[in-house]
């Protein structure tokens, strides 16, 4: 199968590092679970969108983002099993070099640049499965939709919208094995 995999908050913990960065910069104490909207600035009344969204653009930021446990191991096993794995990330172009070097290829060194697709419109990418925490990336896509749970999508009814909610990489591995056996 061709397995499309989002980057932020699917294989790494962007939101945790982002909240930590905003909190440290502006003396706030917002918790990860308080971010209930895709727009992170909504969790920071009194701060502008620019103030919040500038944090991940700072030099060195991506060094503070940690991988999600199990993601690297499962992706390696999927590749070893013969699946084609592609990272599909909608990221500001300015972030690409640091994000790739300080995060993706640091923690996922078995991936190559040929397996990275930078795209905002993920519905245009052809694959059997997309794993993503962004509802807007799954809706309307012609792939099996695995919704990685996150505080901003917690109240969304995944099942009613043709998606499978997943909570960790062990679950993802299990579902992909099942899809592989039963067909997509
Ligand atoms: Mg994401």
Backbone and ligand atoms as CSV (ligand in chain L), in Angstrom:
chain,resi,resn,atom,element,x,y,z
A,1,UNK,N,N,0.844,-1.195,0.000
A,1,UNK,CA,C,0.000,0.000,0.000
A,1,UNK,C,C,0.887,1.256,0.000
A,2,UNK,N,N,0.281,2.319,-0.466
A,2,UNK,CA,C,0.930,3.629,-0.355
A,2,UNK,C,C,0.350,4.316,0.874
A,3,UNK,N,N,1.198,4.569,1.834
A,3,UNK,CA,C,0.753,5.120,3.115
A,3,UNK,C,C,1.268,6.545,3.240
A,4,UNK,N,N,0.328,7.479,3.302
A,4,UNK,CA,C,0.661,8.899,3.428
A,4,UNK,C,C,0.602,9.256,4.916
A,5,UNK,N,N,1.625,9.953,5.374
A,5,UNK,CA,C,1.746,10.221,6.807
A,5,UNK,C,C,2.020,11.708,7.027
A,6,UNK,N,N,1.129,12.348,7.743
A,6,UNK,CA,C,1.331,13.741,8.131
A,6,UNK,C,C,2.530,13.815,9.086
A,7,UNK,N,N,3.091,14.993,9.219
A,7,UNK,CA,C,4.243,15.144,10.107
A,7,UNK,C,C,3.822,15.722,11.479
A,8,UNK,N,N,3.357,16.979,11.479
A,8,UNK,CA,C,3.074,17.656,12.759
A,8,UNK,C,C,1.957,16.977,13.551
A,9,UNK,N,N,2.269,16.580,14.757
A,9,UNK,CA,C,1.327,15.960,15.684
A,9,UNK,C,C,0.783,14.626,15.184
A,10,UNK,N,N,1.500,14.042,14.207
A,10,UNK,CA,C,1.205,12.668,13.796
A,10,UNK,C,C,2.438,11.798,14.050
A,11,UNK,N,N,3.622,12.290,13.663
A,11,UNK,CA,C,4.847,11.545,13.996
A,11,UNK,C,C,5.723,12.315,14.990
A,12,UNK,N,N,5.380,13.598,15.200
A,12,UNK,CA,C,6.130,14.390,16.190
A,12,UNK,C,C,5.186,15.320,16.944
A,13,UNK,N,N,5.686,15.876,18.035
A,13,UNK,CA,C,4.813,16.604,18.957
A,13,UNK,C,C,5.007,18.118,18.828
A,14,UNK,N,N,4.623,18.641,17.661
A,14,UNK,CA,C,4.740,20.079,17.425
A,14,UNK,C,C,3.976,20.889,18.471
A,15,UNK,N,N,2.726,20.519,18.698
A,15,UNK,CA,C,1.876,21.359,19.545
A,15,UNK,C,C,2.452,21.533,20.953
A,16,UNK,N,N,3.005,20.459,21.497
A,16,UNK,CA,C,3.583,20.553,22.853
A,16,UNK,C,C,4.737,21.556,22.889
A,17,UNK,N,N,5.605,21.490,21.893
A,17,UNK,CA,C,6.754,22.409,21.841
A,17,UNK,C,C,6.287,23.842,21.586
A,18,UNK,N,N,5.255,23.968,20.776
A,18,UNK,CA,C,4.714,25.280,20.413
A,18,UNK,C,C,4.113,25.965,21.654
A,19,UNK,N,N,3.279,25.222,22.372
A,19,UNK,CA,C,2.651,25.754,23.592
A,19,UNK,C,C,3.734,26.132,24.607
A,20,UNK,N,N,4.740,25.280,24.740
A,20,UNK,CA,C,5.844,25.571,25.660
A,20,UNK,C,C,6.547,26.859,25.244
A,21,UNK,N,N,6.780,27.012,23.944
A,21,UNK,CA,C,7.459,28.201,23.431
A,21,UNK,C,C,6.663,29.474,23.667
A,22,UNK,N,N,5.359,29.437,23.406
A,22,UNK,CA,C,4.520,30.629,23.619
A,22,UNK,C,C,4.453,30.937,25.110
A,23,UNK,N,N,4.260,29.906,25.918
A,23,UNK,CA,C,4.180,30.105,27.374
A,23,UNK,C,C,5.454,30.758,27.905
A,24,UNK,N,N,6.600,30.254,27.468
A,24,UNK,CA,C,7.885,30.790,27.964
A,24,UNK,C,C,8.102,32.223,27.494
A,25,UNK,N,N,7.706,32.496,26.253
A,25,UNK,CA,C,7.931,33.830,25.690
A,25,UNK,C,C,7.019,34.878,26.325
A,26,UNK,N,N,5.760,34.488,26.589
A,26,UNK,CA,C,4.779,35.478,27.033
A,26,UNK,C,C,4.289,35.256,28.472
A,27,UNK,N,N,4.978,34.381,29.214
A,27,UNK,CA,C,4.607,34.160,30.614
A,27,UNK,C,C,3.203,33.612,30.793
A,28,UNK,N,N,2.805,32.702,29.918
A,28,UNK,CA,C,1.480,32.092,30.015
A,28,UNK,C,C,1.602,30.677,30.584
A,29,UNK,N,N,0.450,30.095,30.908
A,29,UNK,CA,C,0.476,28.725,31.430
A,29,UNK,C,C,-0.606,27.870,30.771
A,30,UNK,N,N,-0.781,28.077,29.477
A,30,UNK,CA,C,-1.762,27.298,28.722
A,30,UNK,C,C,-1.272,25.843,28.650
A,31,UNK,N,N,-2.191,24.904,28.855
A,31,UNK,CA,C,-1.828,23.486,28.779
A,31,UNK,C,C,-2.112,22.974,27.364
A,32,UNK,N,N,-1.397,21.951,26.991
A,32,UNK,CA,C,-1.574,21.291,25.691
A,32,UNK,C,C,-3.054,20.985,25.429
A,33,UNK,N,N,-3.728,20.467,26.446
A,33,UNK,CA,C,-5.139,20.079,26.297
A,33,UNK,C,C,-6.083,21.267,26.161
A,34,UNK,N,N,-5.587,22.467,26.439
A,34,UNK,CA,C,-6.438,23.666,26.320
A,34,UNK,C,C,-6.567,24.143,24.874
A,35,UNK,N,N,-5.760,23.587,23.977
A,35,UNK,CA,C,-5.799,24.048,22.586
A,35,UNK,C,C,-6.931,23.301,21.877
A,36,UNK,N,N,-8.080,23.931,21.808
A,36,UNK,CA,C,-9.273,23.259,21.303
A,36,UNK,C,C,-9.611,23.626,19.871
A,37,UNK,N,N,-8.764,24.424,19.256
A,37,UNK,CA,C,-9.046,24.870,17.903
A,37,UNK,C,C,-7.794,24.632,17.054
A,38,UNK,N,N,-7.990,24.453,15.743
A,38,UNK,CA,C,-6.844,24.304,14.839
A,38,UNK,C,C,-5.972,25.559,14.911
A,39,UNK,N,N,-6.629,26.706,15.136
A,39,UNK,CA,C,-5.920,27.977,15.289
A,39,UNK,C,C,-5.397,28.078,16.727
A,40,UNK,N,N,-4.107,27.838,16.888
A,40,UNK,CA,C,-3.509,27.785,18.228
A,40,UNK,C,C,-3.674,29.121,18.955
A,41,UNK,N,N,-3.728,30.214,18.211
A,41,UNK,CA,C,-3.831,31.532,18.851
A,41,UNK,C,C,-5.152,31.705,19.591
A,42,UNK,N,N,-6.159,30.880,19.270
A,42,UNK,CA,C,-7.446,30.961,19.971
A,42,UNK,C,C,-7.297,30.586,21.447
A,43,UNK,N,N,-6.249,29.839,21.778
A,43,UNK,CA,C,-6.014,29.453,23.180
A,43,UNK,C,C,-5.268,30.554,23.943
A,44,UNK,N,N,-4.910,31.638,23.230
A,44,UNK,CA,C,-4.125,32.712,23.850
A,44,UNK,C,C,-4.812,34.070,23.708
A,45,UNK,N,N,-5.907,34.281,24.452
A,45,UNK,CA,C,-6.558,35.581,24.384
A,45,UNK,C,C,-5.562,36.683,24.763
A,46,UNK,N,N,-5.592,37.760,24.023
A,46,UNK,CA,C,-4.677,38.864,24.321
A,46,UNK,C,C,-3.410,38.833,23.479
A,47,UNK,N,N,-3.105,37.679,22.895
A,47,UNK,CA,C,-1.949,37.612,21.988
A,47,UNK,C,C,-2.473,37.598,20.549
A,48,UNK,N,N,-1.719,38.201,19.659
A,48,UNK,CA,C,-2.156,38.231,18.263
A,48,UNK,C,C,-1.783,36.914,17.575
A,49,UNK,N,N,-2.420,36.683,16.432
A,49,UNK,CA,C,-2.101,35.507,15.618
A,49,UNK,C,C,-0.615,35.522,15.271
A,50,UNK,N,N,-0.092,36.693,14.930
A,50,UNK,CA,C,1.323,36.814,14.543
A,50,UNK,C,C,2.244,36.423,15.697
A,51,UNK,N,N,1.907,36.853,16.907
A,51,UNK,CA,C,2.748,36.537,18.071
A,51,UNK,C,C,2.808,35.024,18.305
A,52,UNK,N,N,1.687,34.366,18.123
A,52,UNK,CA,C,1.642,32.921,18.377
A,52,UNK,C,C,2.302,32.147,17.231
A,53,UNK,N,N,2.039,32.566,16.004
A,53,UNK,CA,C,2.522,31.815,14.847
A,53,UNK,C,C,3.982,32.101,14.496
A,54,UNK,N,N,4.551,33.093,15.150
A,54,UNK,CA,C,5.964,33.403,14.920
A,54,UNK,C,C,6.864,32.416,15.687
A,55,UNK,N,N,6.328,31.824,16.743
A,55,UNK,CA,C,7.142,30.948,17.603
A,55,UNK,C,C,7.774,29.773,16.841
A,56,UNK,N,N,6.997,28.998,16.058
A,56,UNK,CA,C,7.633,27.877,15.342
A,56,UNK,C,C,8.547,28.318,14.191
A,57,UNK,N,N,8.546,29.622,13.881
A,57,UNK,CA,C,9.412,30.126,12.811
A,57,UNK,C,C,10.779,30.557,13.350
A,58,UNK,N,N,10.922,30.544,14.671
A,58,UNK,CA,C,12.196,30.997,15.257
A,58,UNK,C,C,13.313,29.990,14.980
A,59,UNK,N,N,14.531,30.493,14.710
A,59,UNK,CA,C,15.652,29.572,14.481
A,59,UNK,C,C,15.827,28.637,15.685
A,60,UNK,N,N,16.036,27.375,15.430
A,60,UNK,CA,C,16.265,26.403,16.501
A,60,UNK,C,C,15.000,25.777,17.054
A,61,UNK,N,N,13.825,26.311,16.650
A,61,UNK,CA,C,12.571,25.790,17.228
A,61,UNK,C,C,12.427,24.285,17.018
A,62,UNK,N,N,12.718,23.809,15.799
A,62,UNK,CA,C,12.429,22.394,15.484
A,62,UNK,C,C,13.287,21.433,16.286
A,63,UNK,N,N,14.396,21.968,16.859
A,63,UNK,CA,C,15.222,21.118,17.738
A,63,UNK,C,C,14.490,20.799,19.033
A,64,UNK,N,N,13.462,21.577,19.366
A,64,UNK,CA,C,12.742,21.381,20.631
A,64,UNK,C,C,11.530,20.456,20.481
A,65,UNK,N,N,11.274,20.021,19.245
A,65,UNK,CA,C,10.113,19.161,18.985
A,65,UNK,C,C,10.544,17.698,19.070
A,66,UNK,N,N,9.776,16.918,19.833
A,66,UNK,CA,C,10.144,15.507,20.022
A,66,UNK,C,C,9.255,14.581,19.205
A,67,UNK,N,N,9.791,13.425,18.832
A,67,UNK,CA,C,8.971,12.477,18.067
A,67,UNK,C,C,7.879,11.862,18.938
A,68,UNK,N,N,6.854,11.354,18.307
A,68,UNK,CA,C,5.820,10.603,19.029
A,68,UNK,C,C,6.347,9.175,19.208
A,69,UNK,N,N,6.285,8.672,20.426
A,69,UNK,CA,C,6.820,7.329,20.677
A,69,UNK,C,C,6.217,6.292,19.737
A,70,UNK,N,N,7.080,5.458,19.195
A,70,UNK,CA,C,6.636,4.354,18.343
A,70,UNK,C,C,6.551,4.691,16.867
A,71,UNK,N,N,6.470,5.980,16.531
A,71,UNK,CA,C,6.278,6.344,15.121
A,71,UNK,C,C,7.425,5.830,14.247
A,72,UNK,N,N,8.654,6.058,14.673
A,72,UNK,CA,C,9.800,5.649,13.855
A,72,UNK,C,C,9.835,4.127,13.696
A,73,UNK,N,N,9.603,3.416,14.772
A,73,UNK,CA,C,9.662,1.958,14.724
A,73,UNK,C,C,8.590,1.405,13.777
A,74,UNK,N,N,7.369,1.935,13.892
A,74,UNK,CA,C,6.277,1.434,13.055
A,74,UNK,C,C,6.524,1.782,11.587
A,75,UNK,N,N,6.959,3.001,11.311
A,75,UNK,CA,C,7.221,3.385,9.909
A,75,UNK,C,C,8.292,2.486,9.305
A,76,UNK,N,N,9.298,2.176,10.080
A,76,UNK,CA,C,10.356,1.281,9.581
A,76,UNK,C,C,9.812,-0.110,9.278
A,77,UNK,N,N,8.955,-0.588,10.169
A,77,UNK,CA,C,8.374,-1.922,9.949
A,77,UNK,C,C,7.457,-1.921,8.723
A,78,UNK,N,N,6.714,-0.831,8.532
A,78,UNK,CA,C,5.822,-0.744,7.360
A,78,UNK,C,C,6.636,-0.765,6.076
A,79,UNK,N,N,7.760,-0.039,6.083
A,79,UNK,CA,C,8.622,-0.026,4.900
A,79,UNK,C,C,9.243,-1.402,4.674
A,80,UNK,N,N,9.657,-2.037,5.754
A,80,UNK,CA,C,10.266,-3.375,5.642
A,80,UNK,C,C,9.250,-4.377,5.103
A,81,UNK,N,N,7.974,-4.128,5.406
A,81,UNK,CA,C,6.914,-5.029,4.931
A,81,UNK,C,C,6.548,-4.742,3.476
A,82,UNK,N,N,7.184,-3.741,2.883
A,82,UNK,CA,C,6.976,-3.476,1.462
A,82,UNK,C,C,6.018,-2.335,1.150
A,83,UNK,N,N,5.521,-1.663,2.189
A,83,UNK,CA,C,4.635,-0.519,1.923
A,83,UNK,C,C,5.462,0.688,1.491
A,84,UNK,N,N,4.831,1.532,0.690
A,84,UNK,CA,C,5.468,2.795,0.298
A,84,UNK,C,C,5.003,3.873,1.279
A,85,UNK,N,N,5.953,4.459,1.980
A,85,UNK,CA,C,5.625,5.458,3.004
A,85,UNK,C,C,6.047,6.836,2.507
A,86,UNK,N,N,5.110,7.776,2.555
A,86,UNK,CA,C,5.410,9.175,2.189
A,86,UNK,C,C,4.969,10.098,3.314
A,87,UNK,N,N,5.855,11.014,3.684
A,87,UNK,CA,C,5.505,12.071,4.621
A,87,UNK,C,C,4.875,13.201,3.802
A,88,UNK,N,N,3.674,13.611,4.195
A,88,UNK,CA,C,2.995,14.706,3.486
A,88,UNK,C,C,2.743,15.816,4.491
A,89,UNK,N,N,3.437,16.920,4.317
A,89,UNK,CA,C,3.334,17.992,5.303
A,89,UNK,C,C,3.068,19.333,4.626
A,90,UNK,N,N,2.113,20.047,5.187
A,90,UNK,CA,C,1.808,21.404,4.714
A,90,UNK,C,C,2.562,22.336,5.647
A,91,UNK,N,N,3.678,22.809,5.215
A,91,UNK,CA,C,4.525,23.569,6.123
A,91,UNK,C,C,4.965,24.852,5.425
A,92,UNK,N,N,5.094,25.969,6.171
A,92,UNK,CA,C,5.582,27.176,5.514
A,92,UNK,C,C,6.956,26.915,4.893
A,93,UNK,N,N,7.183,27.414,3.698
A,93,UNK,CA,C,8.416,27.063,2.987
A,93,UNK,C,C,9.663,27.487,3.761
A,94,UNK,N,N,9.536,28.528,4.572
A,94,UNK,CA,C,10.697,29.007,5.341
A,94,UNK,C,C,11.161,27.956,6.362
A,95,UNK,N,N,10.229,27.107,6.811
A,95,UNK,CA,C,10.554,26.130,7.867
A,95,UNK,C,C,11.200,24.869,7.334
A,96,UNK,N,N,11.115,24.667,6.018
A,96,UNK,CA,C,11.464,23.347,5.483
A,96,UNK,C,C,12.881,22.890,5.859
A,97,UNK,N,N,13.949,23.666,5.638
A,97,UNK,CA,C,15.288,23.120,5.916
A,97,UNK,C,C,15.474,22.694,7.377
A,98,UNK,N,N,15.086,23.553,8.330
A,98,UNK,CA,C,15.275,23.184,9.745
A,98,UNK,C,C,14.369,22.029,10.147
A,99,UNK,N,N,13.160,22.059,9.643
A,99,UNK,CA,C,12.210,20.997,10.005
A,99,UNK,C,C,12.697,19.634,9.517
A,100,UNK,N,N,13.287,19.615,8.339
A,100,UNK,CA,C,13.800,18.363,7.791
A,100,UNK,C,C,15.066,17.923,8.533
A,101,UNK,N,N,16.005,18.848,8.702
A,101,UNK,CA,C,17.302,18.471,9.274
A,101,UNK,C,C,17.258,18.274,10.786
A,102,UNK,N,N,16.557,19.162,11.491
A,102,UNK,CA,C,16.570,19.114,12.956
A,102,UNK,C,C,15.547,18.141,13.517
A,103,UNK,N,N,14.610,17.716,12.684
A,103,UNK,CA,C,13.547,16.861,13.208
A,103,UNK,C,C,13.375,15.590,12.368
A,104,UNK,N,N,12.938,15.747,11.121
A,104,UNK,CA,C,12.581,14.535,10.363
A,104,UNK,C,C,13.771,13.591,10.188
A,105,UNK,N,N,14.860,14.097,9.632
A,105,UNK,CA,C,15.985,13.189,9.345
A,105,UNK,C,C,16.817,12.886,10.591
A,106,UNK,N,N,16.593,13.638,11.659
A,106,UNK,CA,C,17.261,13.345,12.930
A,106,UNK,C,C,16.633,12.122,13.610
A,107,UNK,N,N,15.304,12.113,13.654
A,107,UNK,CA,C,14.614,11.018,14.353
A,107,UNK,C,C,14.132,9.919,13.416
A,108,UNK,N,N,14.071,10.230,12.121
A,108,UNK,CA,C,13.576,9.257,11.134
A,108,UNK,C,C,14.614,9.129,10.008
A,109,UNK,N,N,15.845,8.748,10.361
A,109,UNK,CA,C,16.943,8.779,9.382
A,109,UNK,C,C,16.792,7.762,8.247
A,110,UNK,N,N,15.873,6.826,8.399
A,110,UNK,CA,C,15.635,5.819,7.360
A,110,UNK,C,C,14.763,6.370,6.229
A,111,UNK,N,N,14.205,7.572,6.421
A,111,UNK,CA,C,13.416,8.209,5.363
A,111,UNK,C,C,14.343,9.039,4.480
A,112,UNK,N,N,13.987,9.156,3.215
A,112,UNK,CA,C,14.779,9.993,2.311
A,112,UNK,C,C,13.924,11.176,1.856
A,113,UNK,N,N,14.574,12.167,1.310
A,113,UNK,CA,C,13.870,13.353,0.793
A,113,UNK,C,C,12.881,12.969,-0.304
A,114,UNK,N,N,13.165,11.851,-1.008
A,114,UNK,CA,C,12.255,11.367,-2.052
A,114,UNK,C,C,10.932,10.892,-1.469
A,115,UNK,N,N,10.907,10.704,-0.160
A,115,UNK,CA,C,9.663,10.260,0.488
A,115,UNK,C,C,8.932,11.421,1.166
A,116,UNK,N,N,9.328,12.641,0.846
A,116,UNK,CA,C,8.698,13.808,1.471
A,116,UNK,C,C,7.931,14.594,0.415
A,117,UNK,N,N,6.680,14.881,0.711
A,117,UNK,CA,C,5.838,15.698,-0.180
A,117,UNK,C,C,5.383,16.909,0.628
A,118,UNK,N,N,5.735,18.096,0.144
A,118,UNK,CA,C,5.264,19.324,0.796
A,118,UNK,C,C,4.004,19.747,0.046
A,119,UNK,N,N,2.879,19.722,0.728
A,119,UNK,CA,C,1.622,20.023,0.040
A,119,UNK,C,C,0.576,20.516,1.012
A,120,UNK,N,N,-0.087,21.593,0.650
A,120,UNK,CA,C,-1.175,22.105,1.474
A,120,UNK,C,C,-2.486,21.401,1.135
A,121,UNK,N,N,-2.637,21.017,-0.121
A,121,UNK,CA,C,-3.874,20.339,-0.545
A,121,UNK,C,C,-3.631,18.836,-0.619
A,122,UNK,N,N,-3.754,18.190,0.526
A,122,UNK,CA,C,-3.400,16.768,0.594
A,122,UNK,C,C,-4.369,15.890,-0.194
A,123,UNK,N,N,-5.583,16.406,-0.443
A,123,UNK,CA,C,-6.565,15.634,-1.225
A,123,UNK,C,C,-6.070,15.392,-2.655
A,124,UNK,N,N,-5.088,16.162,-3.100
A,124,UNK,CA,C,-4.560,15.979,-4.455
A,124,UNK,C,C,-3.532,14.850,-4.525
A,125,UNK,N,N,-3.119,14.350,-3.357
A,125,UNK,CA,C,-2.090,13.305,-3.328
A,125,UNK,C,C,-2.777,11.939,-3.380
A,126,UNK,N,N,-2.225,11.042,-4.188
A,126,UNK,CA,C,-2.815,9.718,-4.339
A,126,UNK,C,C,-2.165,8.721,-3.384
A,127,UNK,N,N,-2.968,8.064,-2.587
A,127,UNK,CA,C,-2.441,7.058,-1.682
A,127,UNK,C,C,-3.576,6.206,-1.157
A,128,UNK,N,N,-3.249,5.093,-0.503
A,128,UNK,CA,C,-4.291,4.211,0.029
A,128,UNK,C,C,-4.779,4.682,1.391
A,129,UNK,N,N,-3.884,5.268,2.166
A,129,UNK,CA,C,-4.209,5.653,3.545
A,129,UNK,C,C,-3.569,7.007,3.818
A,130,UNK,N,N,-4.268,7.879,4.551
A,130,UNK,CA,C,-3.622,9.078,5.102
A,130,UNK,C,C,-3.830,9.084,6.610
A,131,UNK,N,N,-2.734,9.252,7.329
A,131,UNK,CA,C,-2.784,9.384,8.787
A,131,UNK,C,C,-2.506,10.850,9.088
A,132,UNK,N,N,-3.448,11.527,9.767
A,132,UNK,CA,C,-3.332,12.982,9.928
A,132,UNK,C,C,-4.178,13.416,11.126
A,133,UNK,N,N,-3.741,14.449,11.830
A,133,UNK,CA,C,-4.568,14.989,12.924
A,133,UNK,C,C,-5.451,16.137,12.426
A,134,UNK,N,N,-5.253,16.580,11.215
A,134,UNK,CA,C,-6.023,17.706,10.673
A,134,UNK,C,C,-7.246,17.208,9.923
A,135,UNK,N,N,-8.421,17.500,10.458
A,135,UNK,CA,C,-9.673,17.064,9.834
A,135,UNK,C,C,-9.751,17.537,8.389
A,136,UNK,N,N,-9.323,18.780,8.158
A,136,UNK,CA,C,-9.422,19.368,6.814
A,136,UNK,C,C,-8.522,18.649,5.798
A,137,UNK,N,N,-7.548,17.877,6.280
A,137,UNK,CA,C,-6.697,17.117,5.354
A,137,UNK,C,C,-7.319,15.778,4.983
A,138,UNK,N,N,-8.224,15.312,5.824
A,138,UNK,CA,C,-8.848,14.009,5.603
A,138,UNK,C,C,-10.162,14.153,4.840
A,139,UNK,N,N,-10.941,15.172,5.179
A,139,UNK,CA,C,-12.240,15.374,4.539
A,139,UNK,C,C,-12.084,15.527,3.032
A,140,UNK,N,N,-12.840,14.713,2.307
A,140,UNK,CA,C,-12.829,14.823,0.845
A,140,UNK,C,C,-11.691,14.088,0.164
A,141,UNK,N,N,-10.827,13.460,0.934
A,141,UNK,CA,C,-9.699,12.745,0.336
A,141,UNK,C,C,-10.107,11.361,-0.123
A,142,UNK,N,N,-9.433,10.861,-1.158
A,142,UNK,CA,C,-9.754,9.544,-1.699
A,142,UNK,C,C,-8.786,8.513,-1.117
A,143,UNK,N,N,-8.763,8.418,0.209
A,143,UNK,CA,C,-7.895,7.462,0.899
A,143,UNK,C,C,-8.603,7.028,2.176
A,144,UNK,N,N,-8.143,5.920,2.737
A,144,UNK,CA,C,-8.642,5.535,4.058
A,144,UNK,C,C,-8.112,6.566,5.035
A,145,UNK,N,N,-8.996,7.059,5.907
A,145,UNK,CA,C,-8.674,8.228,6.729
A,145,UNK,C,C,-8.470,7.835,8.185
A,146,UNK,N,N,-7.235,7.922,8.642
A,146,UNK,CA,C,-6.949,7.671,10.058
A,146,UNK,C,C,-6.716,9.019,10.731
A,147,UNK,N,N,-7.606,9.353,11.664
A,147,UNK,CA,C,-7.514,10.643,12.361
A,147,UNK,C,C,-6.717,10.457,13.652
A,148,UNK,N,N,-5.522,11.028,13.666
A,148,UNK,CA,C,-4.706,10.977,14.874
A,148,UNK,C,C,-5.318,11.933,15.898
A,149,UNK,N,N,-5.625,11.401,17.046
A,149,UNK,CA,C,-6.327,12.217,18.034
A,149,UNK,C,C,-5.434,13.360,18.519
A,150,UNK,N,N,-6.061,14.512,18.769
A,150,UNK,CA,C,-5.354,15.713,19.244
A,150,UNK,C,C,-6.390,16.561,19.958
A,151,UNK,N,N,-5.960,17.440,20.869
A,151,UNK,CA,C,-6.961,18.219,21.611
A,151,UNK,C,C,-7.892,19.020,20.696
A,152,UNK,N,N,-7.386,19.491,19.555
A,152,UNK,CA,C,-8.228,20.310,18.681
A,152,UNK,C,C,-9.250,19.501,17.893
A,153,UNK,N,N,-9.107,18.153,17.831
A,153,UNK,CA,C,-10.104,17.374,17.076
A,153,UNK,C,C,-10.910,16.429,17.975
A,154,UNK,N,N,-10.752,16.596,19.280
A,154,UNK,CA,C,-11.340,15.651,20.238
A,154,UNK,C,C,-12.861,15.588,20.161
A,155,UNK,N,N,-13.516,16.689,19.871
A,155,UNK,CA,C,-14.991,16.674,19.870
A,155,UNK,C,C,-15.553,16.332,18.480
A,156,UNK,N,N,-14.694,16.035,17.540
A,156,UNK,CA,C,-15.128,15.718,16.168
A,156,UNK,C,C,-15.563,14.266,16.090
A,157,UNK,N,N,-16.689,14.021,15.429
A,157,UNK,CA,C,-17.189,12.658,15.286
A,157,UNK,C,C,-16.533,12.006,14.068
A,158,UNK,N,N,-15.428,11.331,14.313
A,158,UNK,CA,C,-14.643,10.736,13.226
A,158,UNK,C,C,-15.458,9.683,12.477
A,159,UNK,N,N,-16.077,8.817,13.223
A,159,UNK,CA,C,-16.805,7.696,12.615
A,159,UNK,C,C,-17.925,8.177,11.695
A,160,UNK,N,N,-18.664,9.174,12.155
A,160,UNK,CA,C,-19.773,9.710,11.356
A,160,UNK,C,C,-19.263,10.344,10.068
A,161,UNK,N,N,-17.987,10.703,10.057
A,161,UNK,CA,C,-17.404,11.343,8.880
A,161,UNK,C,C,-16.471,10.413,8.108
A,162,UNK,N,N,-16.654,9.119,8.318
A,162,UNK,CA,C,-15.911,8.145,7.521
A,162,UNK,C,C,-14.442,8.020,7.876
A,163,UNK,N,N,-14.111,8.347,9.126
A,163,UNK,CA,C,-12.710,8.276,9.549
A,163,UNK,C,C,-12.573,7.295,10.716
A,164,UNK,N,N,-11.350,6.856,10.922
A,164,UNK,CA,C,-11.054,5.986,12.060
A,164,UNK,C,C,-10.157,6.780,13.001
A,165,UNK,N,N,-10.623,7.000,14.218
A,165,UNK,CA,C,-9.790,7.745,15.179
A,165,UNK,C,C,-8.736,6.816,15.762
A,166,UNK,N,N,-7.496,7.261,15.771
A,166,UNK,CA,C,-6.399,6.474,16.342
A,166,UNK,C,C,-5.696,7.319,17.415
A,167,UNK,N,N,-5.110,6.641,18.380
A,167,UNK,CA,C,-4.528,7.350,19.526
A,167,UNK,C,C,-3.026,7.186,19.647
A,168,UNK,N,N,-2.478,6.207,18.959
A,168,UNK,CA,C,-1.035,5.954,19.069
A,168,UNK,C,C,-0.605,5.082,17.898
A,169,UNK,N,N,0.717,4.880,17.821
A,169,UNK,CA,C,1.252,4.161,16.662
A,169,UNK,C,C,1.049,2.655,16.732
A,170,UNK,N,N,0.804,2.118,17.921
A,170,UNK,CA,C,0.495,0.694,18.019
A,170,UNK,C,C,-0.851,0.424,17.349
A,171,UNK,N,N,-1.809,1.306,17.608
A,171,UNK,CA,C,-3.133,1.197,16.983
A,171,UNK,C,C,-3.039,1.349,15.472
A,172,UNK,N,N,-2.236,2.298,15.031
A,172,UNK,CA,C,-2.085,2.541,13.594
A,172,UNK,C,C,-1.529,1.290,12.911
A,173,UNK,N,N,-0.520,0.703,13.522
A,173,UNK,CA,C,0.101,-0.488,12.943
A,173,UNK,C,C,-0.915,-1.631,12.810
A,174,UNK,N,N,-1.742,-1.764,13.828
A,174,UNK,CA,C,-2.758,-2.815,13.840
A,174,UNK,C,C,-3.781,-2.600,12.723
A,175,UNK,N,N,-4.234,-1.358,12.570
A,175,UNK,CA,C,-5.249,-1.053,11.554
A,175,UNK,C,C,-4.669,-1.239,10.151
A,176,UNK,N,N,-3.440,-0.835,9.962
A,176,UNK,CA,C,-2.839,-0.993,8.635
A,176,UNK,C,C,-2.648,-2.473,8.300
A,177,UNK,N,N,-2.292,-3.251,9.278
A,177,UNK,CA,C,-2.148,-4.707,9.056
A,177,UNK,C,C,-3.491,-5.286,8.637
A,178,UNK,N,N,-4.563,-4.811,9.263
A,178,UNK,CA,C,-5.907,-5.293,8.941
A,178,UNK,C,C,-6.308,-4.860,7.536
A,179,UNK,N,N,-6.023,-3.616,7.192
A,179,UNK,CA,C,-6.343,-3.111,5.835
A,179,UNK,C,C,-5.577,-3.904,4.789
A,180,UNK,N,N,-4.343,-4.248,5.125
A,180,UNK,CA,C,-3.482,-4.981,4.208
A,180,UNK,C,C,-4.052,-6.367,3.939
A,181,UNK,N,N,-4.618,-6.976,4.963
A,181,UNK,CA,C,-5.179,-8.325,4.844
A,181,UNK,C,C,-6.542,-8.274,4.158
A,182,UNK,N,N,-7.392,-7.337,4.605
A,182,UNK,CA,C,-8.777,-7.309,4.125
A,182,UNK,C,C,-8.937,-6.488,2.856
A,183,UNK,N,N,-7.938,-5.721,2.494
A,183,UNK,CA,C,-8.037,-4.823,1.331
A,183,UNK,C,C,-8.604,-3.482,1.755
A,184,UNK,N,N,-8.209,-2.436,1.016
A,184,UNK,CA,C,-8.674,-1.088,1.382
A,184,UNK,C,C,-9.940,-0.715,0.626
L,1,MG,MG,MG,-0.643,17.557,11.580
